[in-house]
Amino acid sequence: MKLDGNAIAGPLAEVFGRDVTLAVMTCSGCHESAVIARAMVYVTAMGSVARCPTCDRALLVLGPGPGARIRFSMPGVSSLELTPDEPDAA
């Protein structure tokens, strides 16, 4: 099934400890930068692959590991830009 990058918001939040769908990734293939939410995500029972919206290179791979672990790799990402966490509102 093909979805947008918001489809992996939950698993990425488990990896990074926060929502990163607005983080900017740069593709190592075409060098285009876009937020994770713009990636094309293919979801199967074995995991998810986020692909570059410009050149279709595999950017992120997420899947279940042994036990409760998560397997995560970023084979097609040359850089990832995260904004600082917002301070909690009191």
N, CA, C and O atoms as a printed pandas DataFrame, in Angstrom:
     atom_number atom_name residue_name chain_id  residue_number  x_coord  y_coord  z_coord
0              1         N          MET        A               1    0.830   -1.159    0.000
1              2        CA          MET        A               1    0.000    0.000    0.000
2              3         C          MET        A               1    0.891    1.244    0.000
3              4         O          MET        A               1    1.850    1.316    0.768
4              5         N          LYS        A               2    0.582    2.221   -0.853
5              6        CA          LYS        A               2    1.365    3.445   -0.971
6              7         C          LYS        A               2    0.661    4.586   -0.238
7              8         O          LYS        A               2   -0.508    4.873   -0.496
8              9         N          LEU        A               3    1.395    5.243    0.692
9             10        CA          LEU        A               3    0.863    6.339    1.495
10            11         C          LEU        A               3    1.869    7.488    1.523
11            12         O          LEU        A               3    2.934    7.391    0.914
12            13         N          ASP        A               4    1.540    8.574    2.225
13            14        CA          ASP        A               4    2.531    9.634    2.384
14            15         C          ASP        A               4    3.325    9.412    3.675
15            16         O          ASP        A               4    3.054    8.476    4.428
16            17         N          GLY        A               5    4.299   10.277    3.918
17            18        CA          GLY        A               5    5.202   10.105    5.043
18            19         C          GLY        A               5    4.548   10.134    6.412
19            20         O          GLY        A               5    5.143    9.673    7.386
20            21         N          ASN        A               6    3.338   10.664    6.509
21            22        CA          ASN        A               6    2.639   10.659    7.793
22            23         C          ASN        A               6    2.316    9.241    8.249
23            24         O          ASN        A               6    2.069    9.017    9.434
24            25         N          ALA        A               7    2.314    8.287    7.333
25            26        CA          ALA        A               7    2.006    6.892    7.667
26            27         C          ALA        A               7    3.040    6.273    8.600
27            28         O          ALA        A               7    2.745    5.292    9.282
28            29         N          ILE        A               8    4.248    6.832    8.640
29            30        CA          ILE        A               8    5.286    6.285    9.523
30            31         C          ILE        A               8    5.552    7.198   10.713
31            32         O          ILE        A               8    6.578    7.064   11.379
32            33         N          ALA        A               9    4.635    8.123   10.985
33            34        CA          ALA        A               9    4.799    9.047   12.112
34            35         C          ALA        A               9    4.945    8.296   13.436
35            36         O          ALA        A               9    5.821    8.619   14.239
36            37         N          GLY        A              10    4.101    7.308   13.664
37            38        CA          GLY        A              10    4.147    6.548   14.917
38            39         C          GLY        A              10    5.461    5.805   15.118
39            40         O          GLY        A              10    6.117    5.990   16.142
40            41         N          PRO        A              11    5.863    4.960   14.152
41            42        CA          PRO        A              11    7.126    4.254   14.317
42            43         C          PRO        A              11    8.345    5.192   14.417
43            44         O          PRO        A              11    9.277    4.912   15.171
44            45         N          LEU        A              12    8.341    6.293   13.666
45            46        CA          LEU        A              12    9.462    7.239   13.769
46            47         C          LEU        A              12    9.476    7.931   15.125
47            48         O          LEU        A              12   10.547    8.218   15.658
48            49         N          ALA        A              13    8.311    8.201   15.686
49            50        CA          ALA        A              13    8.245    8.796   17.021
50            51         C          ALA        A              13    8.827    7.843   18.058
51            52         O          ALA        A              13    9.429    8.283   19.036
52            53         N          GLU        A              14    8.649    6.527   17.848
53            54        CA          GLU        A              14    9.252    5.545   18.753
54            55         C          GLU        A              14   10.774    5.574   18.645
55            56         O          GLU        A              14   11.466    5.422   19.652
56            57         N          VAL        A              15   11.300    5.766   17.444
57            58        CA          VAL        A              15   12.748    5.800   17.237
58            59         C          VAL        A              15   13.349    7.095   17.781
59            60         O          VAL        A              15   14.350    7.061   18.496
60            61         N          PHE        A              16   12.743    8.237   17.446
61            62        CA          PHE        A              16   13.306    9.538   17.797
62            63         C          PHE        A              16   12.764   10.116   19.105
63            64         O          PHE        A              16   13.332   11.071   19.635
64            65         N          GLY        A              17   11.682    9.555   19.628
65            66        CA          GLY        A              17   11.117   10.058   20.868
66            67         C          GLY        A              17   10.257   11.295   20.699
67            68         O          GLY        A              17    9.903   11.940   21.686
68            69         N          ARG        A              18    9.914   11.636   19.465
69            70        CA          ARG        A              18    9.052   12.791   19.179
70            71         C          ARG        A              18    8.598   12.731   17.734
71            72         O          ARG        A              18    9.086   11.909   16.959
72            73         N          ASP        A              19    7.664   13.599   17.370
73            74        CA          ASP        A              19    7.179   13.657   15.990
74            75         C          ASP        A              19    8.261   14.279   15.108
75            76         O          ASP        A              19    8.746   15.374   15.392
76            77         N          VAL        A              20    8.634   13.580   14.046
77            78        CA          VAL        A              20    9.668   14.098   13.143
78            79         C          VAL        A              20    9.172   14.213   11.705
79            80         O          VAL        A              20    9.984   14.316   10.785
80            81         N          THR        A              21    7.865   14.197   11.491
81            82        CA          THR        A              21    7.354   14.252   10.121
82            83         C          THR        A              21    7.680   15.574    9.435
83            84         O          THR        A              21    7.642   15.643    8.207
84            85         N          LEU        A              22    7.999   16.628   10.191
85            86        CA          LEU        A              22    8.385   17.900    9.584
86            87         C          LEU        A              22    9.903   18.087    9.538
87            88         O          LEU        A              22   10.387   19.152    9.156
88            89         N          ALA        A              23   10.648   17.059    9.924
89            90        CA          ALA        A              23   12.105   17.101    9.771
90            91         C          ALA        A              23   12.434   17.067    8.279
91            92         O          ALA        A              23   11.719   16.439    7.498
92            93         N          VAL        A              24   13.500   17.730    7.891
93            94        CA          VAL        A              24   13.876   17.819    6.483
94            95         C          VAL        A              24   14.975   16.802    6.179
95            96         O          VAL        A              24   16.040   16.815    6.795
96            97         N          MET        A              25   14.695   15.921    5.218
97            98        CA          MET        A              25   15.670   14.928    4.756
98            99         C          MET        A              25   16.226   15.382    3.419
99           100         O          MET        A              25   15.517   15.982    2.611
100          101         N          THR        A              26   17.507   15.090    3.191
101          102        CA          THR        A              26   18.103   15.330    1.884
102          103         C          THR        A              26   18.439   13.978    1.280
103          104         O          THR        A              26   19.135   13.172    1.896
104          105         N          CYS        A              27   17.945   13.731    0.072
105          106        CA          CYS        A              27   18.162   12.464   -0.628
106          107         C          CYS        A              27   19.615   12.374   -1.079
107          108         O          CYS        A              27   20.160   13.329   -1.633
108          109         N          SER        A              28   20.231   11.237   -0.841
109          110        CA          SER        A              28   21.621   11.052   -1.271
110          111         C          SER        A              28   21.729   10.775   -2.771
111          112         O          SER        A              28   22.830   10.775   -3.321
112          113         N          GLY        A              29   20.604   10.541   -3.431
113          114        CA          GLY        A              29   20.615   10.290   -4.871
114          115         C          GLY        A              29   20.465   11.558   -5.686
115          116         O          GLY        A              29   21.351   11.907   -6.466
116          117         N          CYS        A              30   19.336   12.259   -5.510
117          118        CA          CYS        A              30   19.051   13.448   -6.322
118          119         C          CYS        A              30   19.368   14.749   -5.589
119          120         O          CYS        A              30   19.314   15.823   -6.190
120          121         N          HIS        A              31   19.697   14.668   -4.298
121          122        CA          HIS        A              31   20.075   15.812   -3.458
122          123         C          HIS        A              31   18.932   16.789   -3.201
123          124         O          HIS        A              31   19.171   17.917   -2.767
124          125         N          GLU        A              32   17.697   16.373   -3.461
125          126        CA          GLU        A              32   16.535   17.206   -3.147
126          127         C          GLU        A              32   16.227   17.075   -1.659
127          128         O          GLU        A              32   16.423   16.016   -1.062
128          129         N          SER        A              33   15.745   18.157   -1.075
129          130        CA          SER        A              33   15.362   18.164    0.338
130          131         C          SER        A              33   13.853   18.304    0.454
131          132         O          SER        A              33   13.234   19.059   -0.296
132          133         N          ALA        A              34   13.267   17.578    1.392
133          134        CA          ALA        A              34   11.828   17.638    1.636
134          135         C          ALA        A              34   11.551   17.140    3.042
135          136         O          ALA        A              34   12.355   16.409    3.622
136          137         N          VAL        A              35   10.412   17.537    3.586
137          138        CA          VAL        A              35   10.024   17.031    4.903
138          139         C          VAL        A              35    9.641   15.552    4.766
139          140         O          VAL        A              35    9.210   15.099    3.706
140          141         N          ILE        A              36    9.808   14.831    5.843
141          142        CA          ILE        A              36    9.493   13.395    5.845
142          143         C          ILE        A              36    8.047   13.152    5.417
143          144         O          ILE        A              36    7.757   12.151    4.762
144          145         N          ALA        A              37    7.142   14.055    5.778
145          146        CA          ALA        A              37    5.728   13.885    5.428
146          147         C          ALA        A              37    5.500   13.808    3.920
147          148         O          ALA        A              37    4.482   13.263    3.494
148          149         N          ARG        A              38    6.408   14.333    3.099
149          150        CA          ARG        A              38    6.246   14.295    1.639
150          151         C          ARG        A              38    6.743   13.000    1.019
151          152         O          ARG        A              38    6.474   12.747   -0.155
152          153         N          ALA        A              39    7.458   12.176    1.770
153          154        CA          ALA        A              39    7.973   10.915    1.234
154          155         C          ALA        A              39    6.824    9.998    0.827
155          156         O          ALA        A              39    5.727   10.080    1.379
156          157         N          MET        A              40    7.083    9.135   -0.132
157          158        CA          MET        A              40    6.121    8.111   -0.522
158          159         C          MET        A              40    6.440    6.856    0.287
159          160         O          MET        A              40    7.551    6.332    0.202
160          161         N          VAL        A              41    5.489    6.375    1.060
161          162        CA          VAL        A              41    5.719    5.256    1.966
162          163         C          VAL        A              41    4.980    4.028    1.471
163          164         O          VAL        A              41    3.790    4.084    1.161
164          165         N          TYR        A              42    5.697    2.925    1.400
165          166        CA          TYR        A              42    5.124    1.634    1.017
166          167         C          TYR        A              42    5.110    0.769    2.263
167          168         O          TYR        A              42    6.159    0.490    2.843
168          169         N          VAL        A              43    3.912    0.341    2.678
169          170        CA          VAL        A              43    3.723   -0.405    3.911
170          171         C          VAL        A              43    3.366   -1.853    3.584
171          172         O          VAL        A              43    2.456   -2.118    2.798
172          173         N          THR        A              44    4.092   -2.780    4.194
173          174        CA          THR        A              44    3.780   -4.204    4.076
174          175         C          THR        A              44    3.819   -4.818    5.472
175          176         O          THR        A              44    4.141   -4.135    6.444
176          177         N          ALA        A              45    3.498   -6.080    5.570
177          178        CA          ALA        A              45    3.552   -6.770    6.859
178          179         C          ALA        A              45    4.988   -6.847    7.391
179          180         O          ALA        A              45    5.196   -6.993    8.595
180          181         N          MET        A              46    5.976   -6.748    6.497
181          182        CA          MET        A              46    7.379   -6.843    6.912
182          183         C          MET        A              46    7.970   -5.498    7.319
183          184         O          MET        A              46    9.093   -5.451    7.821
184          185         N          GLY        A              47    7.243   -4.411    7.114
185          186        CA          GLY        A              47    7.748   -3.107    7.494
186          187         C          GLY        A              47    7.364   -2.045    6.487
187          188         O          GLY        A              47    6.487   -2.249    5.648
188          189         N          SER        A              48    8.037   -0.906    6.584
189          190        CA          SER        A              48    7.732    0.243    5.728
190          191         C          SER        A              48    8.999    0.775    5.087
191          192         O          SER        A              48   10.072    0.760    5.690
192          193         N          VAL        A              49    8.859    1.245    3.853
193          194        CA          VAL        A              49    9.966    1.879    3.133
194          195         C          VAL        A              49    9.480    3.250    2.692
195          196         O          VAL        A              49    8.467    3.360    2.002
196          197         N          ALA        A              50   10.204    4.307    3.092
197          198        CA          ALA        A              50    9.899    5.671    2.659
198          199         C          ALA        A              50   10.823    6.000    1.494
199          200         O          ALA        A              50   12.042    5.861    1.596
200          201         N          ARG        A              51   10.229    6.438    0.384
201          202        CA          ARG        A              51   11.000    6.734   -0.825
202          203         C          ARG        A              51   10.972    8.224   -1.135
203          204         O          ARG        A              51   10.024    8.927   -0.783
204          205         N          CYS        A              52   12.013    8.691   -1.791
205          206        CA          CYS        A              52   12.133   10.084   -2.193
206          207         C          CYS        A              52   10.979   10.451   -3.124
207          208         O          CYS        A              52   10.698    9.719   -4.073
208          209         N          PRO        A              53   10.302   11.583   -2.864
209          210        CA          PRO        A              53    9.202   11.976   -3.744
210          211         C          PRO        A              53    9.679   12.450   -5.119
211          212         O          PRO        A              53    8.877   12.591   -6.042
212          213         N          THR        A              54   10.986   12.696   -5.255
213          214        CA          THR        A              54   11.533   13.178   -6.523
214          215         C          THR        A              54   12.101   12.055   -7.385
215          216         O          THR        A              54   11.768   11.950   -8.565
216          217         N          CYS        A              55   12.969   11.203   -6.792
217          218        CA          CYS        A              55   13.657   10.184   -7.606
218          219         C          CYS        A              55   13.307    8.747   -7.232
219          220         O          CYS        A              55   13.769    7.821   -7.900
220          221         N          ASP        A              56   12.508    8.529   -6.188
221          222        CA          ASP        A              56   12.051    7.208   -5.762
222          223         C          ASP        A              56   13.121    6.371   -5.056
223          224         O          ASP        A              56   12.917    5.172   -4.869
224          225         N          ARG        A              57   14.240    6.953   -4.664
225          226        CA          ARG        A              57   15.275    6.227   -3.908
226          227         C          ARG        A              57   14.733    5.863   -2.527
227          228         O          ARG        A              57   13.995    6.645   -1.927
228          229         N          ALA        A              58   15.088    4.691   -2.020
229          230        CA          ALA        A              58   14.693    4.291   -0.667
230          231         C          ALA        A              58   15.443    5.157    0.338
231          232         O          ALA        A              58   16.672    5.127    0.400
232          233         N          LEU        A              59   14.695    5.929    1.124
233          234        CA          LEU        A              59   15.287    6.833    2.101
234          235         C          LEU        A              59   15.354    6.211    3.489
235          236         O          LEU        A              59   16.419    6.173    4.104
236          237         N          LEU        A              60   14.227    5.726    3.978
237          238        CA          LEU        A              60   14.116    5.152    5.315
238          239         C          LEU        A              60   13.513    3.764    5.234
239          240         O          LEU        A              60   12.635    3.509    4.410
240          241         N          VAL        A              61   13.977    2.876    6.080
241          242        CA          VAL        A              61   13.408    1.535    6.180
242          243         C          VAL        A              61   13.127    1.264    7.648
243          244         O          VAL        A              61   14.015    1.384    8.492
244          245         N          LEU        A              62   11.892    0.899    7.948
245          246        CA          LEU        A              62   11.458    0.589    9.309
246          247         C          LEU        A              62   10.789   -0.771    9.320
247          248         O          LEU        A              62   10.016   -1.100    8.420
248          249         N          GLY        A              63   11.085   -1.552   10.331
249          250        CA          GLY        A              63   10.434   -2.843   10.429
250          251         C          GLY        A              63   10.592   -3.430   11.805
251          252         O          GLY        A              63   11.411   -2.964   12.597
252          253         N          PRO        A              64    9.818   -4.444   12.093
253          254        CA          PRO        A              64    9.935   -5.093   13.400
254          255         C          PRO        A              64   11.219   -5.909   13.488
255          256         O          PRO        A              64   11.626   -6.571   12.534
256          257         N          GLY        A              65   11.837   -5.843   14.649
257          258        CA          GLY        A              65   13.018   -6.654   14.917
258          259         C          GLY        A              65   12.644   -7.752   15.892
259          260         O          GLY        A              65   11.467   -7.935   16.201
260          261         N          PRO        A              66   13.628   -8.480   16.376
261          262        CA          PRO        A              66   13.333   -9.540   17.343
262          263         C          PRO        A              66   12.784   -8.961   18.648
263          264         O          PRO        A              66   13.226   -7.908   19.108
264          265         N          GLY        A              67   11.833   -9.652   19.223
265          266        CA          GLY        A              67   11.226   -9.164   20.457
266          267         C          GLY        A              67   10.445   -7.892   20.175
267          268         O          GLY        A              67    9.670   -7.834   19.220
268          269         N          ALA        A              68   10.645   -6.885   20.992
269          270        CA          ALA        A              68    9.940   -5.617   20.822
270          271         C          ALA        A              68   10.821   -4.567   20.143
271          272         O          ALA        A              68   10.498   -3.380   20.175
272          273         N          ARG        A              69   11.907   -4.982   19.542
273          274        CA          ARG        A              69   12.829   -4.048   18.898
274          275         C          ARG        A              69   12.282   -3.537   17.577
275          276         O          ARG        A              69   11.405   -4.144   16.962
276          277         N          ILE        A              70   12.827   -2.398   17.159
277          278        CA          ILE        A              70   12.494   -1.801   15.864
278          279         C          ILE        A              70   13.769   -1.749   15.044
279          280         O          ILE        A              70   14.796   -1.262   15.518
280          281         N          ARG        A              71   13.711   -2.248   13.817
281          282        CA          ARG        A              71   14.852   -2.109   12.896
282          283         C          ARG        A              71   14.642   -0.836   12.095
283          284         O          ARG        A              71   13.568   -0.614   11.538
284          285         N          PHE        A              72   15.672   -0.002   12.039
285          286        CA          PHE        A              72   15.571    1.289   11.390
286          287         C          PHE        A              72   16.872    1.596   10.660
287          288         O          PHE        A              72   17.955    1.469   11.231
288          289         N          SER        A              73   16.765    1.999    9.402
289          290        CA          SER        A              73   17.959    2.440    8.678
290          291         C          SER        A              73   17.577    3.590    7.760
291          292         O          SER        A              73   16.412    3.753    7.398
292          293         N          MET        A              74   18.564    4.377    7.392
293          294        CA          MET        A              74   18.366    5.527    6.511
294          295         C          MET        A              74   19.357    5.428    5.347
295          296         O          MET        A              74   20.256    6.261    5.230
296          297         N          PRO        A              75   19.200    4.410    4.480
297          298        CA          PRO        A              75   20.192    4.183    3.432
298          299         C          PRO        A              75   20.274    5.280    2.378
299          300         O          PRO        A              75   21.325    5.448    1.760
300          301         N          GLY        A              76   19.210    6.023    2.156
301          302        CA          GLY        A              76   19.217    7.021    1.095
302          303         C          GLY        A              76   19.196    8.463    1.582
303          304         O          GLY        A              76   18.949    9.378    0.796
304          305         N          VAL        A              77   19.453    8.674    2.877
305          306        CA          VAL        A              77   19.418   10.024    3.440
306          307         C          VAL        A              77   20.848   10.513    3.658
307          308         O          VAL        A              77   21.624    9.888    4.381
308          309         N          SER        A              78   21.189   11.640    3.023
309          310        CA          SER        A              78   22.527   12.201    3.244
310          311         C          SER        A              78   22.544   13.141    4.438
311          312         O          SER        A              78   23.593   13.329    5.055
312          313         N          SER        A              79   21.387   13.746    4.781
313          314        CA          SER        A              79   21.311   14.553    5.996
314          315         C          SER        A              79   19.868   14.615    6.477
315          316         O          SER        A              79   18.927   14.442    5.703
316          317         N          LEU        A              80   19.721   14.864    7.763
317          318        CA          LEU        A              80   18.416   14.987    8.396
318          319         C          LEU        A              80   18.473   16.212    9.300
319          320         O          LEU        A              80   19.308   16.280   10.203
320          321         N          GLU        A              81   17.596   17.177    9.065
321          322        CA          GLU        A              81   17.559   18.411    9.852
322          323         C          GLU        A              81   16.352   18.387   10.772
323          324         O          GLU        A              81   15.208   18.338   10.320
324          325         N          LEU        A              82   16.625   18.423   12.070
325          326        CA          LEU        A              82   15.565   18.442   13.074
326          327         C          LEU        A              82   15.524   19.799   13.741
327          328         O          LEU        A              82   16.571   20.393   14.001
328          329         N          THR        A              83   14.331   20.301   14.022
329          330        CA          THR        A              83   14.201   21.531   14.796
330          331         C          THR        A              83   14.271   21.178   16.277
331          332         O          THR        A              83   13.906   20.069   16.668
332          333         N          PRO        A              84   14.734   22.106   17.096
333          334        CA          PRO        A              84   14.773   21.829   18.534
334          335         C          PRO        A              84   13.360   21.573   19.070
335          336         O          PRO        A              84   12.378   22.098   18.545
336          337         N          ASP        A              85   13.281   20.760   20.121
337          338        CA          ASP        A              85   11.986   20.515   20.769
338          339         C          ASP        A              85   11.449   21.821   21.316
339          340         O          ASP        A              85   12.200   22.663   21.810
340          341         N          GLU        A              86   10.133   21.978   21.220
341          342        CA          GLU        A              86    9.474   23.137   21.811
342          343         C          GLU        A              86    9.449   22.948   23.332
343          344         O          GLU        A              86    9.195   21.842   23.808
344          345         N          PRO        A              87    9.707   24.005   24.095
345          346        CA          PRO        A              87    9.587   23.857   25.552
346          347         C          PRO        A              87    8.128   23.612   25.932
347          348         O          PRO        A              87    7.213   24.122   25.286
348          349         N          ASP        A              88    7.928   22.838   26.973
349          350        CA          ASP        A              88    6.565   22.551   27.414
350          351         C          ASP        A              88    5.887   23.830   27.867
351          352         O          ASP        A              88    6.485   24.663   28.547
352          353         N          ALA        A              89    4.621   23.971   27.475
353          354        CA          ALA        A              89    3.845   25.124   27.911
354          355         C          ALA        A              89    3.417   24.904   29.354
355          356         O          ALA        A              89    2.970   23.817   29.717
356          357         N          ALA        A              90    3.554   25.930   30.167
357          358        CA          ALA        A              90    3.209   25.795   31.592
358          359         C          ALA        A              90    1.804   26.257   31.837
359          360         O          ALA        A              90    1.331   26.220   32.973
